């Protein structure tokens, strides 16, 4: 089983990102400090995306706030669809029970 360690502090990550942006190599930083070169590259990429410096393939050009709003809106749409389906089934059940057709579903 691989060793796991607590996540690095956000300030430490920011410092690594700043060092890479200042011209230091992630492999060199990895030897000097503990994180792997890939972890450092991932932190730089994440910082670039959140600051709008780099586009993600699936969410081209979205800033962190826009990405969060997109996630929130998708969650809201999913909830509204679920509620719509429940109401549709309830309306159909009441129509069967009372023998009437709801006014919103007329064939005219």
Biopython code that builds the backbone (N, CA, C, O; Angstrom):
import numpy as np
from Bio.PDB.StructureBuilder import StructureBuilder

atoms = [
    (1, "UNK", "N", (0.842, -1.171, 0.000)),
    (1, "UNK", "CA", (0.000, 0.000, 0.000)),
    (1, "UNK", "C", (0.895, 1.245, 0.000)),
    (1, "UNK", "O", (1.827, 1.333, 0.799)),
    (2, "UNK", "N", (0.617, 2.211, -0.894)),
    (2, "UNK", "CA", (1.473, 3.392, -0.970)),
    (2, "UNK", "C", (1.316, 4.276, 0.259)),
    (2, "UNK", "O", (0.266, 4.318, 0.900)),
    (3, "UNK", "N", (2.384, 4.968, 0.556)),
    (3, "UNK", "CA", (2.344, 5.901, 1.675)),
    (3, "UNK", "C", (1.511, 7.107, 1.289)),
    (3, "UNK", "O", (1.554, 7.563, 0.147)),
    (4, "UNK", "N", (0.763, 7.615, 2.233)),
    (4, "UNK", "CA", (0.019, 8.846, 2.008)),
    (4, "UNK", "C", (0.459, 9.854, 3.051)),
    (4, "UNK", "O", (0.878, 9.494, 4.151)),
    (5, "UNK", "N", (0.358, 11.102, 2.692)),
    (5, "UNK", "CA", (0.728, 12.153, 3.632)),
    (5, "UNK", "C", (-0.340, 13.216, 3.564)),
    (5, "UNK", "O", (-1.080, 13.289, 2.583)),
    (6, "UNK", "N", (-0.434, 14.040, 4.587)),
    (6, "UNK", "CA", (-1.430, 15.111, 4.549)),
    (6, "UNK", "C", (-1.153, 16.050, 3.375)),
    (6, "UNK", "O", (-0.005, 16.181, 2.950)),
    (7, "UNK", "N", (-2.186, 16.701, 2.847)),
    (7, "UNK", "CA", (-1.962, 17.625, 1.727)),
    (7, "UNK", "C", (-1.035, 18.767, 2.118)),
    (7, "UNK", "O", (-0.970, 19.177, 3.277)),
    (8, "UNK", "N", (-0.334, 19.256, 1.136)),
    (8, "UNK", "CA", (0.561, 20.390, 1.379)),
    (8, "UNK", "C", (-0.267, 21.643, 1.647)),
    (8, "UNK", "O", (-1.375, 21.792, 1.131)),
    (9, "UNK", "N", (0.274, 22.518, 2.443)),
    (9, "UNK", "CA", (-0.424, 23.759, 2.796)),
    (9, "UNK", "C", (-0.579, 24.630, 1.552)),
    (9, "UNK", "O", (0.304, 24.641, 0.694)),
    (10, "UNK", "N", (-1.689, 25.360, 1.442)),
    (10, "UNK", "CA", (-1.898, 26.230, 0.278)),
    (10, "UNK", "C", (-0.766, 27.243, 0.078)),
    (10, "UNK", "O", (-0.396, 27.541, -1.057)),
    (11, "UNK", "N", (-0.220, 27.766, 1.168)),
    (11, "UNK", "CA", (0.876, 28.740, 1.043)),
    (11, "UNK", "C", (2.121, 28.085, 0.443)),
    (11, "UNK", "O", (2.813, 28.698, -0.370)),
    (12, "UNK", "N", (2.407, 26.844, 0.841)),
    (12, "UNK", "CA", (3.542, 26.108, 0.284)),
    (12, "UNK", "C", (3.340, 25.903, -1.216)),
    (12, "UNK", "O", (4.267, 26.085, -2.005)),
    (13, "UNK", "N", (2.124, 25.522, -1.602)),
    (13, "UNK", "CA", (1.824, 25.326, -3.022)),
    (13, "UNK", "C", (2.014, 26.621, -3.806)),
    (13, "UNK", "O", (2.590, 26.619, -4.894)),
    (14, "UNK", "N", (1.520, 27.736, -3.239)),
    (14, "UNK", "CA", (1.676, 29.036, -3.909)),
    (14, "UNK", "C", (3.151, 29.373, -4.104)),
    (14, "UNK", "O", (3.543, 29.878, -5.156)),
    (15, "UNK", "N", (3.967, 29.093, -3.089)),
    (15, "UNK", "CA", (5.394, 29.380, -3.190)),
    (15, "UNK", "C", (6.038, 28.536, -4.294)),
    (15, "UNK", "O", (6.874, 29.037, -5.045)),
    (16, "UNK", "N", (5.656, 27.267, -4.395)),
    (16, "UNK", "CA", (6.197, 26.405, -5.448)),
    (16, "UNK", "C", (5.788, 26.947, -6.825)),
    (16, "UNK", "O", (6.602, 26.986, -7.747)),
    (17, "UNK", "N", (4.535, 27.361, -6.956)),
    (17, "UNK", "CA", (4.049, 27.916, -8.230)),
    (17, "UNK", "C", (4.845, 29.164, -8.589)),
    (17, "UNK", "O", (5.251, 29.336, -9.738)),
    (18, "UNK", "N", (5.068, 30.028, -7.615)),
    (18, "UNK", "CA", (5.828, 31.258, -7.867)),
    (18, "UNK", "C", (7.259, 30.942, -8.286)),
    (18, "UNK", "O", (7.803, 31.598, -9.175)),
    (19, "UNK", "N", (7.870, 29.948, -7.657)),
    (19, "UNK", "CA", (9.231, 29.571, -8.025)),
    (19, "UNK", "C", (9.288, 29.042, -9.464)),
    (19, "UNK", "O", (10.213, 29.369, -10.207)),
    (20, "UNK", "N", (8.312, 28.233, -9.852)),
    (20, "UNK", "CA", (8.283, 27.710, -11.224)),
    (20, "UNK", "C", (8.086, 28.858, -12.205)),
    (20, "UNK", "O", (8.743, 28.905, -13.245)),
    (21, "UNK", "N", (7.192, 29.776, -11.884)),
    (21, "UNK", "CA", (6.956, 30.916, -12.768)),
    (21, "UNK", "C", (8.173, 31.830, -12.849)),
    (21, "UNK", "O", (8.361, 32.541, -13.837)),
    (22, "UNK", "N", (9.001, 31.807, -11.800)),
    (22, "UNK", "CA", (10.221, 32.614, -11.802)),
    (22, "UNK", "C", (11.355, 31.932, -12.576)),
    (22, "UNK", "O", (12.439, 32.494, -12.727)),
    (23, "UNK", "N", (11.088, 30.698, -13.070)),
    (23, "UNK", "CA", (12.089, 30.050, -13.908)),
    (23, "UNK", "C", (12.706, 28.795, -13.334)),
    (23, "UNK", "O", (13.536, 28.170, -13.994)),
    (24, "UNK", "N", (12.328, 28.402, -12.120)),
    (24, "UNK", "CA", (12.894, 27.178, -11.545)),
    (24, "UNK", "C", (12.234, 25.950, -12.170)),
    (24, "UNK", "O", (11.067, 25.995, -12.559)),
    (25, "UNK", "N", (12.972, 24.878, -12.261)),
    (25, "UNK", "CA", (12.492, 23.628, -12.846)),
    (25, "UNK", "C", (11.768, 22.803, -11.779)),
    (25, "UNK", "O", (12.277, 22.671, -10.666)),
    (26, "UNK", "N", (10.577, 22.236, -12.095)),
    (26, "UNK", "CA", (9.872, 21.404, -11.106)),
    (26, "UNK", "C", (10.698, 20.224, -10.611)),
    (26, "UNK", "O", (10.596, 19.856, -9.441)),
    (27, "UNK", "N", (11.513, 19.623, -11.473)),
    (27, "UNK", "CA", (12.355, 18.503, -11.042)),
    (27, "UNK", "C", (13.392, 18.972, -10.017)),
    (27, "UNK", "O", (13.671, 18.277, -9.040)),
    (28, "UNK", "N", (13.951, 20.144, -10.249)),
    (28, "UNK", "CA", (14.923, 20.713, -9.313)),
    (28, "UNK", "C", (14.254, 21.016, -7.969)),
    (28, "UNK", "O", (14.816, 20.733, -6.912)),
    (29, "UNK", "N", (13.053, 21.592, -8.021)),
    (29, "UNK", "CA", (12.318, 21.881, -6.786)),
    (29, "UNK", "C", (11.938, 20.600, -6.057)),
    (29, "UNK", "O", (11.906, 20.562, -4.827)),
    (30, "UNK", "N", (11.652, 19.558, -6.821)),
    (30, "UNK", "CA", (11.303, 18.273, -6.228)),
    (30, "UNK", "C", (12.471, 17.686, -5.442)),
    (30, "UNK", "O", (12.280, 17.099, -4.377)),
    (31, "UNK", "N", (13.664, 17.847, -5.967)),
    (31, "UNK", "CA", (14.843, 17.349, -5.248)),
    (31, "UNK", "C", (15.112, 18.169, -3.995)),
    (31, "UNK", "O", (15.534, 17.634, -2.971)),
    (32, "UNK", "N", (14.866, 19.471, -4.084)),
    (32, "UNK", "CA", (15.141, 20.366, -2.963)),
    (32, "UNK", "C", (14.063, 20.261, -1.876)),
    (32, "UNK", "O", (14.357, 20.296, -0.682)),
    (33, "UNK", "N", (12.820, 20.132, -2.321)),
    (33, "UNK", "CA", (11.693, 20.007, -1.398)),
    (33, "UNK", "C", (11.095, 18.619, -1.604)),
    (33, "UNK", "O", (11.658, 17.831, -2.364)),
    (34, "UNK", "N", (10.018, 18.302, -0.981)),
    (34, "UNK", "CA", (9.507, 16.938, -1.019)),
    (34, "UNK", "C", (8.569, 16.585, -2.168)),
    (34, "UNK", "O", (8.637, 15.450, -2.639)),
    (35, "UNK", "N", (7.711, 17.456, -2.651)),
    (35, "UNK", "CA", (6.705, 17.017, -3.630)),
    (35, "UNK", "C", (7.318, 16.547, -4.939)),
    (35, "UNK", "O", (8.418, 16.952, -5.315)),
    (36, "UNK", "N", (6.575, 15.680, -5.625)),
    (36, "UNK", "CA", (7.060, 15.159, -6.901)),
    (36, "UNK", "C", (7.003, 16.253, -7.966)),
    (36, "UNK", "O", (6.239, 17.209, -7.842)),
    (37, "UNK", "N", (7.817, 16.104, -9.013)),
    (37, "UNK", "CA", (7.770, 17.102, -10.093)),
    (37, "UNK", "C", (6.374, 17.207, -10.711)),
    (37, "UNK", "O", (5.934, 18.299, -11.071)),
    (38, "UNK", "N", (5.673, 16.063, -10.835)),
    (38, "UNK", "CA", (4.330, 16.080, -11.426)),
    (38, "UNK", "C", (3.355, 16.835, -10.525)),
    (38, "UNK", "O", (2.493, 17.559, -11.022)),
    (39, "UNK", "N", (3.479, 16.677, -9.223)),
    (39, "UNK", "CA", (2.601, 17.415, -8.302)),
    (39, "UNK", "C", (2.810, 18.919, -8.463)),
    (39, "UNK", "O", (1.850, 19.690, -8.470)),
    (40, "UNK", "N", (4.054, 19.322, -8.589)),
    (40, "UNK", "CA", (4.359, 20.752, -8.754)),
    (40, "UNK", "C", (3.793, 21.252, -10.081)),
    (40, "UNK", "O", (3.211, 22.335, -10.141)),
    (41, "UNK", "N", (3.964, 20.460, -11.149)),
    (41, "UNK", "CA", (3.392, 20.856, -12.454)),
    (41, "UNK", "C", (1.867, 20.959, -12.366)),
    (41, "UNK", "O", (1.267, 21.863, -12.948)),
    (42, "UNK", "N", (1.245, 20.030, -11.638)),
    (42, "UNK", "CA", (-0.213, 20.077, -11.469)),
    (42, "UNK", "C", (-0.631, 21.347, -10.735)),
    (42, "UNK", "O", (-1.633, 21.964, -11.098)),
    (43, "UNK", "N", (0.119, 21.746, -9.712)),
    (43, "UNK", "CA", (-0.207, 22.966, -8.959)),
    (43, "UNK", "C", (-0.100, 24.191, -9.863)),
    (43, "UNK", "O", (-0.930, 25.098, -9.797)),
    (44, "UNK", "N", (0.925, 24.207, -10.703)),
    (44, "UNK", "CA", (1.100, 25.341, -11.623)),
    (44, "UNK", "C", (-0.063, 25.383, -12.616)),
    (44, "UNK", "O", (-0.611, 26.452, -12.884)),
    (45, "UNK", "N", (-0.438, 24.232, -13.157)),
    (45, "UNK", "CA", (-1.543, 24.180, -14.119)),
    (45, "UNK", "C", (-2.841, 24.623, -13.461)),
    (45, "UNK", "O", (-3.614, 25.373, -14.057)),
    (46, "UNK", "N", (-3.089, 24.165, -12.234)),
    (46, "UNK", "CA", (-4.309, 24.562, -11.522)),
    (46, "UNK", "C", (-4.306, 26.062, -11.248)),
    (46, "UNK", "O", (-5.332, 26.723, -11.405)),
    (47, "UNK", "N", (-3.177, 26.594, -10.845)),
    (47, "UNK", "CA", (-3.076, 28.037, -10.597)),
    (47, "UNK", "C", (-3.303, 28.819, -11.889)),
    (47, "UNK", "O", (-3.968, 29.855, -11.880)),
    (48, "UNK", "N", (-2.755, 28.329, -12.992)),
    (48, "UNK", "CA", (-2.954, 28.984, -14.285)),
    (48, "UNK", "C", (-4.431, 29.000, -14.663)),
    (48, "UNK", "O", (-4.949, 30.019, -15.118)),
    (49, "UNK", "N", (-5.107, 27.864, -14.472)),
    (49, "UNK", "CA", (-6.536, 27.803, -14.804)),
    (49, "UNK", "C", (-7.355, 28.724, -13.913)),
    (49, "UNK", "O", (-8.233, 29.435, -14.400)),
    (50, "UNK", "N", (-7.081, 28.720, -12.619)),
    (50, "UNK", "CA", (-7.885, 29.537, -11.703)),
    (50, "UNK", "C", (-7.637, 31.029, -11.909)),
    (50, "UNK", "O", (-8.494, 31.852, -11.585)),
    (51, "UNK", "N", (-6.476, 31.378, -12.442)),
    (51, "UNK", "CA", (-6.159, 32.779, -12.708)),
    (51, "UNK", "C", (-6.460, 33.171, -14.149)),
    (51, "UNK", "O", (-6.187, 34.297, -14.563)),
    (52, "UNK", "N", (-7.026, 32.231, -14.911)),
    (52, "UNK", "CA", (-7.391, 32.529, -16.292)),
    (52, "UNK", "C", (-6.224, 32.534, -17.254)),
    (52, "UNK", "O", (-6.354, 33.057, -18.361)),
    (53, "UNK", "N", (-5.088, 31.973, -16.874)),
    (53, "UNK", "CA", (-3.914, 31.950, -17.752)),
    (53, "UNK", "C", (-3.955, 30.804, -18.746)),
    (53, "UNK", "O", (-3.324, 30.873, -19.801)),
    (54, "UNK", "N", (-4.697, 29.745, -18.418)),
    (54, "UNK", "CA", (-4.710, 28.555, -19.264)),
    (54, "UNK", "C", (-6.146, 28.067, -19.391)),
    (54, "UNK", "O", (-6.928, 28.150, -18.443)),
    (55, "UNK", "N", (-6.489, 27.553, -20.583)),
    (55, "UNK", "CA", (-7.824, 27.028, -20.824)),
    (55, "UNK", "C", (-7.836, 25.529, -20.585)),
    (55, "UNK", "O", (-6.884, 24.828, -20.929)),
    (56, "UNK", "N", (-8.936, 25.036, -19.984)),
    (56, "UNK", "CA", (-9.125, 23.606, -19.864)),
    (56, "UNK", "C", (-9.777, 23.115, -21.142)),
    (56, "UNK", "O", (-10.474, 23.872, -21.818)),
    (57, "UNK", "N", (-9.556, 21.855, -21.476)),
    (57, "UNK", "CA", (-10.122, 21.307, -22.703)),
    (57, "UNK", "C", (-11.642, 21.320, -22.652)),
    (57, "UNK", "O", (-12.288, 21.732, -23.616)),
    (58, "UNK", "N", (-12.223, 20.873, -21.541)),
    (58, "UNK", "CA", (-13.676, 20.762, -21.466)),
    (58, "UNK", "C", (-14.348, 22.081, -21.115)),
    (58, "UNK", "O", (-15.522, 22.265, -21.436)),
    (59, "UNK", "N", (-13.663, 22.979, -20.484)),
    (59, "UNK", "CA", (-14.249, 24.244, -20.042)),
    (59, "UNK", "C", (-13.379, 25.398, -20.513)),
    (59, "UNK", "O", (-12.886, 26.182, -19.702)),
    (60, "UNK", "N", (-13.192, 25.501, -21.802)),
    (60, "UNK", "CA", (-12.265, 26.456, -22.387)),
    (60, "UNK", "C", (-12.531, 27.877, -21.903)),
    (60, "UNK", "O", (-13.607, 28.436, -22.116)),
    (61, "UNK", "N", (-11.536, 28.436, -21.255)),
    (61, "UNK", "CA", (-11.571, 29.835, -20.874)),
    (61, "UNK", "C", (-12.390, 30.193, -19.659)),
    (61, "UNK", "O", (-12.589, 31.382, -19.408)),
    (62, "UNK", "N", (-12.876, 29.241, -18.891)),
    (62, "UNK", "CA", (-13.681, 29.575, -17.718)),
    (62, "UNK", "C", (-12.783, 29.881, -16.527)),
    (62, "UNK", "O", (-11.845, 29.141, -16.230)),
    (63, "UNK", "N", (-13.082, 30.972, -15.860)),
    (63, "UNK", "CA", (-12.365, 31.304, -14.633)),
    (63, "UNK", "C", (-12.946, 30.462, -13.497)),
    (63, "UNK", "O", (-13.967, 29.796, -13.670)),
    (64, "UNK", "N", (-12.301, 30.496, -12.354)),
    (64, "UNK", "CA", (-12.742, 29.675, -11.218)),
    (64, "UNK", "C", (-14.172, 30.014, -10.814)),
    (64, "UNK", "O", (-14.961, 29.112, -10.531)),
    (65, "UNK", "N", (-14.515, 31.287, -10.783)),
    (65, "UNK", "CA", (-15.872, 31.685, -10.391)),
    (65, "UNK", "C", (-16.897, 31.187, -11.410)),
    (65, "UNK", "O", (-17.981, 30.738, -11.037)),
    (66, "UNK", "N", (-16.551, 31.267, -12.697)),
    (66, "UNK", "CA", (-17.458, 30.778, -13.733)),
    (66, "UNK", "C", (-17.618, 29.266, -13.650)),
    (66, "UNK", "O", (-18.718, 28.747, -13.837)),
    (67, "UNK", "N", (-16.535, 28.560, -13.371)),
    (67, "UNK", "CA", (-16.580, 27.109, -13.237)),
    (67, "UNK", "C", (-17.474, 26.717, -12.065)),
    (67, "UNK", "O", (-18.270, 25.784, -12.170)),
    (68, "UNK", "N", (-17.340, 27.441, -10.935)),
    (68, "UNK", "CA", (-18.182, 27.167, -9.775)),
    (68, "UNK", "C", (-19.648, 27.435, -10.090)),
    (68, "UNK", "O", (-20.525, 26.680, -9.668)),
    (69, "UNK", "N", (-19.916, 28.512, -10.832)),
    (69, "UNK", "CA", (-21.293, 28.815, -11.208)),
    (69, "UNK", "C", (-21.840, 27.733, -12.138)),
    (69, "UNK", "O", (-22.999, 27.338, -12.009)),
    (70, "UNK", "N", (-21.025, 27.254, -13.066)),
    (70, "UNK", "CA", (-21.443, 26.193, -13.967)),
    (70, "UNK", "C", (-21.802, 24.934, -13.187)),
    (70, "UNK", "O", (-22.812, 24.291, -13.475)),
    (71, "UNK", "N", (-20.994, 24.584, -12.216)),
    (71, "UNK", "CA", (-21.266, 23.416, -11.385)),
    (71, "UNK", "C", (-22.574, 23.612, -10.623)),
    (71, "UNK", "O", (-23.404, 22.705, -10.554)),
    (72, "UNK", "N", (-22.752, 24.807, -10.050)),
    (72, "UNK", "CA", (-23.974, 25.104, -9.289)),
    (72, "UNK", "C", (-25.195, 25.034, -10.189)),
    (72, "UNK", "O", (-26.218, 24.474, -9.793)),
    (73, "UNK", "N", (-25.112, 25.592, -11.398)),
    (73, "UNK", "CA", (-26.242, 25.585, -12.321)),
    (73, "UNK", "C", (-26.571, 24.173, -12.803)),
    (73, "UNK", "O", (-27.743, 23.825, -12.944)),
    (74, "UNK", "N", (-25.559, 23.370, -13.053)),
    (74, "UNK", "CA", (-25.810, 21.982, -13.456)),
    (74, "UNK", "C", (-26.512, 21.218, -12.345)),
    (74, "UNK", "O", (-27.425, 20.434, -12.605)),
    (75, "UNK", "N", (-26.089, 21.447, -11.109)),
    (75, "UNK", "CA", (-26.730, 20.806, -9.960)),
    (75, "UNK", "C", (-28.196, 21.252, -9.862)),
    (75, "UNK", "O", (-29.081, 20.435, -9.606)),
    (76, "UNK", "N", (-28.446, 22.545, -10.066)),
    (76, "UNK", "CA", (-29.803, 23.088, -10.003)),
    (76, "UNK", "C", (-30.680, 22.512, -11.110)),
    (76, "UNK", "O", (-31.838, 22.173, -10.867)),
    (77, "UNK", "N", (-30.144, 22.399, -12.318)),
    (77, "UNK", "CA", (-30.895, 21.813, -13.429)),
    (77, "UNK", "C", (-31.254, 20.368, -13.115)),
    (77, "UNK", "O", (-32.383, 19.947, -13.363)),
    (78, "UNK", "N", (-30.325, 19.613, -12.580)),
    (78, "UNK", "CA", (-30.573, 18.217, -12.224)),
    (78, "UNK", "C", (-31.707, 18.123, -11.204)),
    (78, "UNK", "O", (-32.584, 17.268, -11.326)),
    (79, "UNK", "N", (-31.692, 19.002, -10.195)),
    (79, "UNK", "CA", (-32.731, 19.017, -9.167)),
    (79, "UNK", "C", (-34.085, 19.398, -9.768)),
    (79, "UNK", "O", (-35.100, 18.780, -9.448)),
    (80, "UNK", "N", (-34.107, 20.412, -10.636)),
    (80, "UNK", "CA", (-35.365, 20.840, -11.258)),
    (80, "UNK", "C", (-35.950, 19.751, -12.153)),
    (80, "UNK", "O", (-37.167, 19.570, -12.184)),
    (81, "UNK", "N", (-35.112, 19.034, -12.869)),
    (81, "UNK", "CA", (-35.606, 17.929, -13.701)),
    (81, "UNK", "C", (-36.206, 16.833, -12.843)),
    (81, "UNK", "O", (-37.237, 16.260, -13.194)),
    (82, "UNK", "N", (-35.573, 16.540, -11.728)),
    (82, "UNK", "CA", (-36.090, 15.531, -10.811)),
    (82, "UNK", "C", (-37.460, 15.960, -10.274)),
    (82, "UNK", "O", (-38.394, 15.159, -10.237)),
    (83, "UNK", "N", (-37.574, 17.217, -9.861)),
    (83, "UNK", "CA", (-38.847, 17.729, -9.353)),
    (83, "UNK", "C", (-39.913, 17.710, -10.440)),
    (83, "UNK", "O", (-41.064, 17.370, -10.167)),
    (84, "UNK", "N", (-39.549, 18.070, -11.673)),
    (84, "UNK", "CA", (-40.501, 18.043, -12.792)),
    (84, "UNK", "C", (-41.013, 16.633, -13.026)),
    (84, "UNK", "O", (-42.208, 16.427, -13.237)),
    (85, "UNK", "N", (-40.109, 15.661, -12.989)),
    (85, "UNK", "CA", (-40.520, 14.274, -13.210)),
    (85, "UNK", "C", (-41.470, 13.800, -12.110)),
    (85, "UNK", "O", (-42.448, 13.105, -12.383)),
    (86, "UNK", "N", (-41.178, 14.177, -10.880)),
    (86, "UNK", "CA", (-42.050, 13.797, -9.764)),
    (86, "UNK", "C", (-43.428, 14.421, -9.944)),
    (86, "UNK", "O", (-44.439, 13.740, -9.774)),
    (87, "UNK", "N", (-43.484, 15.703, -10.286)),
    (87, "UNK", "CA", (-44.767, 16.382, -10.481)),
    (87, "UNK", "C", (-45.540, 15.781, -11.658)),
    (87, "UNK", "O", (-46.763, 15.655, -11.592)),
    (88, "UNK", "N", (-44.853, 15.416, -12.712)),
    (88, "UNK", "CA", (-45.495, 14.808, -13.870)),
    (88, "UNK", "C", (-46.139, 13.473, -13.483)),
    (88, "UNK", "O", (-47.270, 13.186, -13.875)),
    (89, "UNK", "N", (-45.419, 12.671, -12.719)),
    (89, "UNK", "CA", (-45.958, 11.381, -12.272)),
    (89, "UNK", "C", (-47.131, 11.588, -11.323)),
    (89, "UNK", "O", (-48.114, 10.850, -11.379)),
    (90, "UNK", "N", (-47.032, 12.589, -10.450)),
    (90, "UNK", "CA", (-48.128, 12.875, -9.523)),
    (90, "UNK", "C", (-49.369, 13.331, -10.284)),
    (90, "UNK", "O", (-50.479, 12.911, -9.959)),
    (91, "UNK", "N", (-49.197, 14.183, -11.293)),
    (91, "UNK", "CA", (-50.331, 14.657, -12.090)),
    (91, "UNK", "C", (-50.994, 13.488, -12.819)),
    (91, "UNK", "O", (-52.221, 13.418, -12.885)),
    (92, "UNK", "N", (-50.202, 12.582, -13.360)),
    (92, "UNK", "CA", (-50.744, 11.419, -14.050)),
    (92, "UNK", "C", (-51.502, 10.529, -13.066)),
    (92, "UNK", "O", (-52.562, 10.004, -13.407)),
    (93, "UNK", "N", (-50.991, 10.354, -11.882)),
    (93, "UNK", "CA", (-51.659, 9.536, -10.869)),
    (93, "UNK", "C", (-53.002, 10.154, -10.485)),
    (93, "UNK", "O", (-54.012, 9.454, -10.413)),
    (94, "UNK", "N", (-53.013, 11.479, -10.235)),
    (94, "UNK", "CA", (-54.261, 12.148, -9.876)),
    (94, "UNK", "C", (-55.265, 12.079, -11.025)),
    (94, "UNK", "O", (-56.464, 11.929, -10.792)),
    (95, "UNK", "N", (-54.787, 12.187, -12.252)),
    (95, "UNK", "CA", (-55.683, 12.100, -13.402)),
    (95, "UNK", "C", (-56.341, 10.728, -13.470)),
    (95, "UNK", "O", (-57.533, 10.624, -13.760)),
    (96, "UNK", "N", (-55.578, 9.686, -13.208)),
    (96, "UNK", "CA", (-56.135, 8.330, -13.207)),
    (96, "UNK", "C", (-57.135, 8.155, -12.073)),
    (96, "UNK", "O", (-58.193, 7.554, -12.257)),
    (97, "UNK", "N", (-56.798, 8.680, -10.904)),
    (97, "UNK", "CA", (-57.661, 8.527, -9.735)),
    (97, "UNK", "C", (-58.989, 9.271, -9.899)),
    (97, "UNK", "O", (-60.034, 8.762, -9.496)),
    (98, "UNK", "N", (-58.956, 10.452, -10.480)),
    (98, "UNK", "CA", (-60.168, 11.264, -10.596)),
    (98, "UNK", "C", (-60.862, 11.072, -11.934)),
    (98, "UNK", "O", (-62.000, 11.508, -12.105)),
    (99, "UNK", "N", (-60.200, 10.432, -12.880)),
    (99, "UNK", "CA", (-60.793, 10.220, -14.183)),
    (99, "UNK", "C", (-60.814, 11.462, -15.053)),
    (99, "UNK", "O", (-61.568, 11.514, -16.024)),
    (100, "UNK", "N", (-60.006, 12.462, -14.731)),
    (100, "UNK", "CA", (-59.952, 13.683, -15.527)),
    (100, "UNK", "C", (-58.574, 13.865, -16.122)),
    (100, "UNK", "O", (-57.592, 13.290, -15.652)),
    (101, "UNK", "N", (-58.520, 14.663, -17.148)),
    (101, "UNK", "CA", (-57.240, 14.992, -17.785)),
    (101, "UNK", "C", (-56.845, 16.402, -17.348)),
    (101, "UNK", "O", (-57.659, 17.319, -17.458)),
    (102, "UNK", "N", (-55.631, 16.600, -16.860)),
    (102, "UNK", "CA", (-55.202, 17.946, -16.448)),
    (102, "UNK", "C", (-55.316, 18.919, -17.610)),
    (102, "UNK", "O", (-55.097, 18.539, -18.761)),
    (103, "UNK", "N", (-55.659, 20.181, -17.319)),
    (103, "UNK", "CA", (-55.876, 21.190, -18.358)),
    (103, "UNK", "C", (-54.619, 21.478, -19.163)),
    (103, "UNK", "O", (-54.728, 21.865, -20.327)),
    (104, "UNK", "N", (-53.469, 21.311, -18.612)),
    (104, "UNK", "CA", (-52.222, 21.630, -19.305)),
    (104, "UNK", "C", (-51.838, 20.623, -20.368)),
    (104, "UNK", "O", (-50.927, 20.892, -21.151)),
    (105, "UNK", "N", (-52.492, 19.474, -20.429)),
    (105, "UNK", "CA", (-52.086, 18.436, -21.385)),
    (105, "UNK", "C", (-53.189, 18.146, -22.395)),
    (105, "UNK", "O", (-53.323, 17.007, -22.842)),
    (106, "UNK", "N", (-53.973, 19.135, -22.760)),
    (106, "UNK", "CA", (-55.016, 18.911, -23.745)),
    (106, "UNK", "C", (-54.410, 18.762, -25.129)),
    (106, "UNK", "O", (-53.313, 19.256, -25.389)),
    (107, "UNK", "N", (-55.109, 18.097, -25.998)),
    (107, "UNK", "CA", (-54.564, 17.817, -27.327)),
    (107, "UNK", "C", (-54.912, 18.881, -28.347)),
    (107, "UNK", "O", (-54.842, 18.606, -29.545)),
    (108, "UNK", "N", (-55.279, 20.067, -27.939)),
    (108, "UNK", "CA", (-55.682, 21.089, -28.908)),
    (108, "UNK", "C", (-54.561, 21.883, -29.471)),
    (108, "UNK", "O", (-54.785, 22.770, -30.295)),
]
sb = StructureBuilder()
sb.init_structure("model")
sb.init_model(0)
sb.init_chain("A")
sb.init_seg("    ")
for serial, (resi, resn, name, xyz) in enumerate(atoms, 1):
    if name == "N":
        sb.init_residue(resn, " ", resi, " ")
    sb.init_atom(name, np.array(xyz, "f"), 0.0, 1.0, " ", f" {name:<3s}", serial, name[0])
structure = sb.get_structure()
